[in-house]
């Protein structure tokens, strides 16, 4: 297992800021860990690996040695609760009604995270429409 998956968000952001790890390295390490564990956990019903890798690559191409425009989350992989839309990514809200719903635009929360350099890697599970205390749903 790649040790970067054990980092806190703050530690990962510090490594990204100091260019000791790249956004793509973090994305790939997270994807590897998801592959190893999510079958048993079922925490992430939708993975958007290609979208995340493309976003990470764009961030890497934009950065320069003295780039002060980098967002606070520059390159940090994040999961978005499946109650929030992510453009081009299946957003079910935990309901069979939305099992195949793929929004064209992102929720404002997602837009804010991405504008600060966060990289959406997956959608995290939710009870149907967020109602309830567990994440069992029919999707």
C-alpha positions in Angstrom: 0.0 0.0 0.0 1.2 3.5 -0.8 1.7 5.4 2.4 0.2 8.7 1.0 -3.3 7.2 1.5 -2.6 7.4 5.3 -2.0 11.2 5.2 -4.4 13.7 6.6 -5.8 16.2 4.1 -3.6 18.9 5.7 -0.5 16.7 5.3 -1.3 15.9 1.7 -1.9 19.6 0.9 1.5 20.4 2.4 3.2 17.8 0.3 1.4 19.0 -2.8 2.4 22.6 -2.0 6.0 21.7 -1.6 5.9 19.5 -4.7 7.0 16.4 -2.8 4.0 14.5 -4.3 2.0 15.3 -7.5 -1.8 15.5 -7.8 -1.7 12.5 -10.1 0.3 10.4 -7.6 -2.3 11.1 -4.9 -5.2 10.3 -7.3 -3.5 7.0 -8.4 -2.7 6.0 -4.8 -6.3 6.7 -3.7 -7.7 4.7 -6.6 -5.5 1.8 -5.7 -6.7 1.9 -2.1 -10.4 2.2 -3.2 -9.9 -0.9 -5.4 -8.4 -2.8 -2.5 -11.2 -2.0 0.0 -14.4 -0.6 -1.4 -15.9 -3.9 -2.4 -16.3 -4.8 1.3 -17.0 -1.2 2.5 -19.3 0.0 -0.3 -18.6 3.6 0.6 -18.1 4.9 -3.0 -20.8 3.7 -5.4 -19.5 5.9 -8.3 -15.8 6.4 -9.1 -14.8 9.0 -11.7 -11.2 8.0 -12.2 -10.8 9.4 -15.8 -12.3 12.7 -14.8 -10.1 12.9 -11.7 -6.9 12.0 -13.6 -7.7 14.6 -16.3 -8.3 17.3 -13.7 -5.0 16.4 -11.9 -3.1 16.5 -15.1 -4.5 20.0 -15.9 -3.5 21.2 -12.5 0.0 19.8 -13.0 0.3 21.5 -16.4 -0.9 24.9 -15.0 1.6 25.0 -12.1 4.9 26.8 -12.3 7.7 27.2 -9.8 6.4 30.5 -8.3 2.7 30.0 -9.1 0.7 31.9 -6.5 -2.6 31.2 -8.1 -2.8 27.7 -6.8 -5.9 27.0 -4.8 -5.8 25.9 -1.1 -6.8 22.3 -2.1 -4.5 22.1 -5.2 -4.5 18.5 -6.2 -6.3 17.0 -3.1 -8.5 14.1 -4.0 -12.0 14.3 -2.5 -15.2 12.3 -2.5 -18.5 14.2 -2.9 -21.7 12.9 -1.1 -24.0 11.5 -3.7 -26.6 14.1 -2.8 -24.6 16.8 -4.7 -24.3 16.9 -8.5 -20.9 16.6 -10.2 -21.0 17.5 -13.9 -20.7 14.4 -16.1 -20.8 12.0 -13.1 -23.7 9.7 -12.1 -25.6 11.3 -9.2 -28.2 9.0 -7.7 -29.1 10.6 -4.4 -29.3 7.0 -3.2 -32.6 6.4 -5.1 -33.5 4.1 -7.9 -35.4 7.1 -9.4 -32.1 8.7 -10.2 -30.0 5.5 -10.8 -29.0 6.7 -14.3 -29.0 10.5 -13.7 -25.9 12.2 -15.1 -26.1 16.0 -14.5 -24.6 18.5 -17.0 -23.6 21.0 -14.3 -22.1 20.7 -10.8 -23.6 21.8 -7.6 -22.2 25.1 -6.3 -20.4 23.2 -3.5 -18.5 21.1 -6.0 -17.7 24.1 -8.2 -16.2 25.8 -5.1 -14.1 22.8 -4.2 -12.8 22.4 -7.7 -12.1 26.1 -8.2 -9.8 25.8 -5.1 -8.0 22.8 -6.7 -9.8 19.9 -5.1 -10.1 16.9 -7.4 -13.4 14.9 -7.3 -12.4 11.3 -7.3 -15.7 9.6 -6.3 -19.3 10.0 -5.0 -19.8 8.7 -1.5 -22.8 6.6 -0.6 -25.9 8.0 1.0 -29.3 6.8 2.2 -32.1 7.6 -0.2 -32.4 11.4 -0.5 -30.2 11.6 2.6 -33.1 10.5 4.8 -31.9 8.1 7.5 -28.9 7.2 9.5 -27.4 4.4 7.4 -26.3 4.1 3.8 -28.5 1.2 2.7 -30.3 2.0 -0.5 -31.6 0.2 -3.6 -29.2 1.7 -6.1 
